[in-house]
Amino acid sequence: MAELLRSLQDSQLVARFQRRCGLFPAPDEGPGENALGPAEGSARTLGLEHLTANHKGTGGPANGLRRVAAPQAYVQKYVVKNYFYYYLFRFSAAMGQEVFYITFLPFTHWNIDTYLSKRLVIVWVLVMYIGQVAKDILKWPRPLSPPVVKLEKRVIMEYGMPSTHAMAATTISFTLLISSMDRYQYPFVFGLMLAVLFSTLVCLSRLYTGMHTVLDVLGGVLMTAVLIVLTYPAWTLIDRLDSASPLFPVCAIVVPFFLSYNYPMSECYSPTRADTTTILASGAGMIIGFWINHFFQLVSEPAESLPVVQNIPPLTMDVLVSSLARFVVGIALTLLVRQLARTLSLQVLYSWFKVVTRNKEARRRLEIEVPYKFVTYTSVGICATTFVPMLHRFLGLL
């Protein structure tokens, strides 16, 4: 068993997967197994594009190959020989990042089912928080480079185990599958295939981008499966959170803020604490939004789950146009609120702690980073669940 775990944690396994998918270190990145052999040609004969920090984005790929600046302590270059896998896995990796959460989760609330979105958000927040904390407790390193080519700079300082991308993808896909089974009638095998496909693509993208080992990804999936099984009996309580006592919003703010402010400290700075605060604050904001909607009767929503719908509503052109309009209006208002809350909270904190404006290093301080992230994304969550539906109703989009 120990030998198996070591093999799954081996960076060489990730490097072999990258090469099978057509991702190689650049030929001039140094000798050894990372460099392409003489038969594969030099950078000049292959006609590779050299993208550096000074002229990023200039030119285009030549002869089907491309060299791109990768995030490292130095500018690591790589060669793409299969663009299908490159774009597939880079897109799949984006489905585990903020840009996906800030679009997909509200989209579910605005256009699919508020009941499903409530369960999805709360289970997602719980799983992600445990995964983020586990990283900084276990402190397992990411794959070694070389031999692995790493494509993402922002999270390179984080620890690897477990893969929170894998946890997020597994949580979202299987929470939606389990929760929708009692509300909509559709072929279960089809739903299961979609859930497995989505989570698998995101998991494989973490190997392709060189950010996790196989063991990191499997650990994330298994940890999520255990958490879903353990929390499933309490999912019906989630449906009644919006009808809790008037003191509930206070708890929904105080507890996540306490968890964010007391996040495990690291030896050096990494974005893990900021990402965890973003997740907890977004969940707190959406939970408060659900409570506001119920308490002030802004929406008429049954406390219990609806009976099984015989057929999923057909996707007509009118439905698609209405959904797109709601999404565009909602995202515009959400991003506006995000920018305003972020700017105002930073200005207040800079003034309070007498910090020079636009000081990026000061922004990483605990007493600044956690409050401004928490205020910003709590505002985003409340806006997405309360003010956006009100605007939809005002504009006649519901």
C-alpha positions as a printed Julia matrix, in Angstrom:
398×3 Matrix{Float64}:
   0.0    0.0     0.0
   2.8    2.42    0.89
   4.46   1.71   -2.45
   1.2    2.39   -4.29
   0.73   5.72   -2.5
   4.3    6.75   -3.34
   3.74   5.92   -7.01
   0.53   7.97   -7.1
   2.39  10.88   -5.51
   5.25  10.62   -8.0
   5.75  13.7   -10.18
   7.01  11.48  -13.02
   3.5   10.04  -13.38
   2.09  13.55  -13.94
   4.89  14.37  -16.38
   4.13  11.24  -18.43
   0.45  12.18  -18.55
   1.37  15.65  -19.83
   3.53  14.21  -22.56
   0.85  11.73  -23.63
  -1.47  14.73  -24.04
   1.09  16.61  -26.13
   2.54  18.98  -23.53
   6.35  19.14  -23.36
   8.98  21.39  -21.78
  10.63  23.69  -24.31
  13.73  22.2   -25.97
  16.11  24.73  -24.41
  14.86  24.23  -20.85
  17.85  22.14  -19.9
  19.27  18.64  -20.4
  17.82  15.38  -19.22
  14.45  13.76  -19.69
  12.64  17.11  -19.78
  14.29  18.22  -23.0
  13.17  17.1   -26.42
  15.65  14.98  -28.29
  17.66  16.16  -31.3
  15.3   14.38  -33.65
  12.5   16.63  -32.5
  14.44  19.72  -33.52
  15.5   22.95  -31.92
  13.33  25.91  -31.05
  14.38  27.64  -34.26
  13.65  24.71  -36.6
  10.3   24.08  -34.95
   9.35  27.72  -35.44
   8.14  28.13  -31.86
   6.71  31.38  -30.57
   8.57  32.79  -27.57
   6.22  34.6   -25.2
   7.95  36.5   -22.43
   6.7   38.89  -19.81
   7.82  41.8   -22.0
   5.98  40.81  -25.18
   3.23  38.48  -24.09
   0.49  37.8   -26.6
   2.45  38.84  -29.72
   2.49  36.71  -32.82
   0.83  33.34  -33.24
   1.61  29.65  -33.24
   3.71  28.28  -36.07
   3.76  24.72  -37.42
   1.1   23.76  -34.87
   3.45  24.37  -31.94
   3.56  27.13  -29.39
   5.81  28.14  -26.54
   4.06  29.91  -23.68
   5.35  31.57  -20.53
   4.44  29.39  -17.56
   4.35  30.41  -13.9
   7.55  29.55  -12.11
  10.29  31.29  -10.2
  11.71  31.61  -13.72
   9.86  31.88  -17.02
   9.21  28.24  -17.8
   8.4   27.53  -21.42
   6.51  24.65  -22.9
   5.55  23.22  -26.25
   2.0   22.27  -27.17
   1.72  19.49  -29.73
  -1.96  18.71  -29.24
  -4.17  21.8   -29.06
  -7.34  19.81  -28.52
  -6.14  18.61  -25.13
  -4.56  21.99  -24.37
  -7.78  23.98  -24.75
  -9.97  21.21  -23.34
  -8.02  20.98  -20.09
  -7.36  24.7   -19.74
 -11.12  25.28  -20.07
 -11.84  22.43  -17.64
  -9.4   23.93  -15.13
 -11.29  27.24  -15.33
 -14.41  25.4   -14.16
 -12.83  25.11  -10.75
 -11.94  28.8   -10.4
 -13.69  31.96   -9.23
 -14.88  32.89  -12.71
 -16.95  29.68  -12.77
 -18.35  30.03   -9.26
 -19.39  33.65   -9.73
 -21.28  32.73  -12.91
 -22.57  29.16  -12.53
 -23.86  29.32   -8.96
 -25.94  32.49   -9.54
 -27.06  31.13  -12.93
 -28.49  28.11  -11.13
 -30.42  30.4    -8.8
 -31.72  32.73  -11.54
 -32.57  30.24  -14.27
 -32.81  26.68  -12.99
 -34.09  26.12   -9.46
 -33.67  28.16   -6.25
 -34.21  25.0    -4.21
 -31.31  23.25   -5.92
 -29.08  26.33   -5.72
 -29.57  26.56   -1.95
 -28.4   23.01   -1.38
 -25.61  23.37   -3.89
 -24.16  26.52   -2.32
 -24.17  25.25    1.26
 -22.7   21.82    0.48
 -20.1   23.45   -1.78
 -19.03  25.9     0.95
 -18.71  23.12    3.55
 -16.68  20.82    1.31
 -14.43  23.59    0.01
 -13.66  24.92    3.48
 -12.61  21.48    4.72
 -10.5   20.97    1.6
  -8.75  24.33    1.92
  -7.96  23.79    5.6
  -6.73  20.26    4.91
  -4.14  21.66    2.49
  -2.52  23.86    5.11
  -2.66  21.14    7.75
  -1.2   18.32    5.65
   1.31  20.6     3.84
   1.93  18.14    1.01
   3.92  19.79   -1.8
   2.74  20.12   -5.36
   4.45  18.09   -8.12
   8.13  18.82   -8.7
   9.1   20.94  -11.68
  11.04  19.58  -13.47
   9.93  17.03  -14.55
   6.4   18.5   -14.45
   5.46  21.57  -16.48
   3.33  23.95  -14.4
   0.87  26.2   -16.2
  -0.7   28.21  -13.38
   1.16  30.9   -11.47
  -1.37  32.12   -8.91
  -1.71  28.92   -6.87
   1.86  27.71   -7.24
   2.64  28.6    -3.6
  -0.28  26.56   -2.24
   0.04  23.01   -0.98
  -1.31  20.17   -3.07
  -3.29  17.67   -0.99
  -6.25  17.53   -1.55
  -7.11  19.0    -4.94
  -9.89  21.49   -4.2
 -10.63  21.71   -7.93
 -11.47  18.0    -7.81
 -13.5   18.52   -4.63
 -15.47  21.42   -6.13
 -16.24  19.59   -9.37
 -17.32  16.42   -7.57
 -19.44  18.39   -5.1
 -21.23  20.47   -7.73
 -21.95  17.61  -10.14
 -23.11  15.01   -7.62
 -25.0   17.42   -5.34
 -26.99  18.55   -8.37
 -27.55  14.93   -9.41
 -28.73  13.75   -5.98
 -30.89  16.81   -5.29
 -32.57  16.89   -8.7
 -33.57  13.21   -8.62
 -36.52  14.0    -6.32
 -37.67  17.04   -8.32
 -37.28  16.21  -11.99
 -37.88  13.12  -14.01
 -35.02  12.26  -16.34
 -32.9    9.21  -17.13
 -30.69   8.67  -14.1
 -27.93   7.11  -16.22
 -27.79  10.27  -18.36
 -27.48  12.47  -15.28
 -24.82  10.19  -13.82
 -22.83  10.29  -17.06
 -22.87  14.09  -17.08
 -21.77  14.24  -13.43
 -18.92  11.79  -14.03
 -17.86  13.58  -17.24
 -17.76  17.02  -15.61
 -15.84  15.92  -12.54
 -13.44  13.77  -14.57
 -12.54  16.61  -16.93
 -11.76  18.94  -14.03
  -9.73  16.24  -12.26
  -7.67  15.48  -15.37
  -7.1   19.19  -15.94
  -5.23  19.36  -12.62
  -2.79  16.75  -13.91
  -2.45  18.39  -17.31
  -1.7   21.82  -15.79
   0.87  20.17  -13.5
  -0.69  21.51  -10.31
  -1.52  18.19   -8.61
  -0.38  14.6    -8.4
  -2.69  11.67   -8.98
  -2.89  11.12   -5.23
  -3.95  14.76   -4.67
  -6.82  14.35   -7.13
  -7.95  10.96   -5.79
  -7.74  12.31   -2.24
 -10.0   15.23   -3.18
 -12.58  12.97   -4.82
 -12.63  10.47   -1.95
 -12.81  13.21    0.68
 -15.77  14.75   -1.14
 -17.55  11.41   -1.42
 -17.2   10.87    2.33
 -18.45  14.38    3.11
 -21.48  13.98    0.84
 -22.4   10.68    2.48
 -21.97  12.09    5.99
 -23.9   15.31    5.36
 -26.69  13.9     3.17
 -29.03  13.14    6.14
 -28.86  16.85    7.07
 -29.65  18.16    3.59
 -33.34  18.51    4.42
 -32.37  20.97    7.17
 -30.74  23.14    4.52
 -34.14  23.6     2.89
 -35.45  25.24    6.08
 -32.57  27.59    6.81
 -34.34  30.53    5.19
 -37.18  30.21    7.72
 -34.85  30.29   10.74
 -35.05  32.85   13.55
 -34.26  36.56   13.03
 -30.89  35.95   14.7
 -29.86  33.53   11.97
 -28.21  36.18    9.71
 -25.96  37.18   12.62
 -24.71  33.61   12.95
 -24.35  33.36    9.16
 -21.92  36.31    9.29
 -20.1   35.77   12.58
 -19.23  32.08   12.15
 -17.75  32.33    8.6
 -15.85  35.5     9.51
 -14.4   33.81   12.6
 -13.33  30.8    10.51
 -11.73  33.08    7.91
  -9.88  35.21   10.44
  -8.57  32.15   12.29
  -7.49  30.25    9.2
  -4.31  28.16    9.77
  -1.19  30.28    9.32
   1.43  29.37    6.7
   5.18  29.93    6.75
   4.92  32.06    3.62
   2.04  33.83    1.92
  -0.27  31.89   -0.35
  -3.71  32.75   -1.74
  -5.35  29.89    0.2
  -6.62  32.1     3.04
  -7.99  34.67    0.59
  -9.72  31.97   -1.47
 -11.2   30.41    1.67
 -12.53  33.79    2.79
 -14.05  34.32   -0.66
 -15.81  30.94   -0.47
 -17.12  31.42    3.07
 -18.23  35.01    2.41
 -20.02  34.1    -0.82
 -21.85  31.29    0.96
 -22.73  33.55    3.9
 -24.06  36.22    1.56
 -26.22  33.8    -0.4
 -27.58  32.19    2.78
 -28.48  35.64    4.14
 -30.08  36.43    0.8
 -32.24  33.3     1.01
 -33.28  34.34    4.52
 -34.11  37.9     3.42
 -36.25  36.61    0.57
 -38.25  34.41    2.93
 -38.44  36.79    5.9
 -39.64  39.76    3.84
 -41.66  37.54    1.48
 -39.83  38.8    -1.58
 -40.38  35.48   -3.34
 -43.01  32.81   -3.04
 -41.13  29.57   -2.56
 -42.36  26.39   -0.9
 -40.57  25.36    2.27
 -40.57  21.72    1.18
 -39.29  20.3    -2.04
 -41.77  20.17   -4.88
 -43.13  16.82   -6.08
 -41.41  15.17   -8.99
 -41.9   17.11  -12.2
 -42.91  14.71  -14.92
 -40.88  16.4   -17.61
 -38.11  18.97  -17.62
 -39.45  22.15  -19.3
 -38.48  22.21  -23.0
 -35.68  24.53  -24.11
 -37.55  26.82  -26.47
 -36.07  29.94  -28.05
 -38.09  32.14  -25.68
 -36.72  30.27  -22.66
 -33.15  30.59  -23.93
 -33.5   34.33  -24.64
 -35.09  34.96  -21.23
 -32.38  32.96  -19.47
 -29.64  34.8   -21.32
 -31.22  38.17  -20.5
 -31.51  37.28  -16.8
 -27.91  36.08  -16.79
 -26.5   39.2   -18.47
 -28.47  41.58  -16.24
 -27.6   39.59  -13.12
 -23.88  39.33  -13.87
 -23.68  43.05  -14.7
 -25.25  44.03  -11.38
 -23.22  41.45   -9.45
 -19.91  42.64  -10.91
 -20.86  46.25  -10.22
 -21.6   45.45   -6.58
 -18.38  43.43   -6.36
 -16.29  46.34   -7.62
 -18.01  48.92   -5.4
 -17.78  46.77   -2.26
 -14.15  45.93   -2.96
 -13.13  49.54   -3.56
 -15.01  50.99   -0.6
 -13.88  48.3     1.86
 -10.24  48.69    0.83
 -10.42  52.48    1.12
 -11.88  52.21    4.63
  -9.31  49.64    5.75
  -6.39  51.55    4.22
  -7.52  54.68    6.02
  -8.1   52.86    9.31
  -4.68  51.18    9.32
  -2.94  54.17    7.7
  -1.7   52.19    4.72
  -0.68  53.69    1.39
  -3.41  53.19   -1.19
  -2.75  50.51   -3.81
  -0.15  48.85   -1.62
  -0.45  45.24   -2.76
   1.76  43.9    -0.01
  -0.35  45.59    2.68
  -3.45  44.06    1.08
  -2.13  40.63    2.07
  -2.08  41.5     5.77
  -4.55  39.47    7.82
  -6.4   42.51    9.21
  -6.92  43.87    5.69
  -7.24  40.82    3.45
  -9.9   38.98    5.41
 -12.26  41.96    6.08
 -12.17  43.33    2.53
 -12.64  39.89    0.96
 -15.43  39.08    3.39
 -17.31  42.36    2.85
 -16.89  42.13   -0.92
 -18.16  38.6    -1.39
 -20.87  38.74    1.25
 -22.22  41.69   -0.73
 -21.94  39.68   -3.92
 -23.86  36.76   -2.39
 -26.68  38.96   -1.07
 -26.89  40.8    -4.38
 -27.06  37.59   -6.42
 -29.85  36.03   -4.35
 -31.93  39.1    -3.4
 -31.33  42.22   -5.47
 -30.81  40.56   -8.84
 -34.18  38.69   -8.69
 -35.83  41.98   -7.65
 -34.29  43.65  -10.7
 -35.42  40.76  -12.89
 -38.95  41.21  -11.62
 -38.82  44.98  -12.17
 -37.63  44.48  -15.75
 -40.27  41.81  -16.42
 -37.73  39.03  -16.95
 -39.37  36.54  -14.56
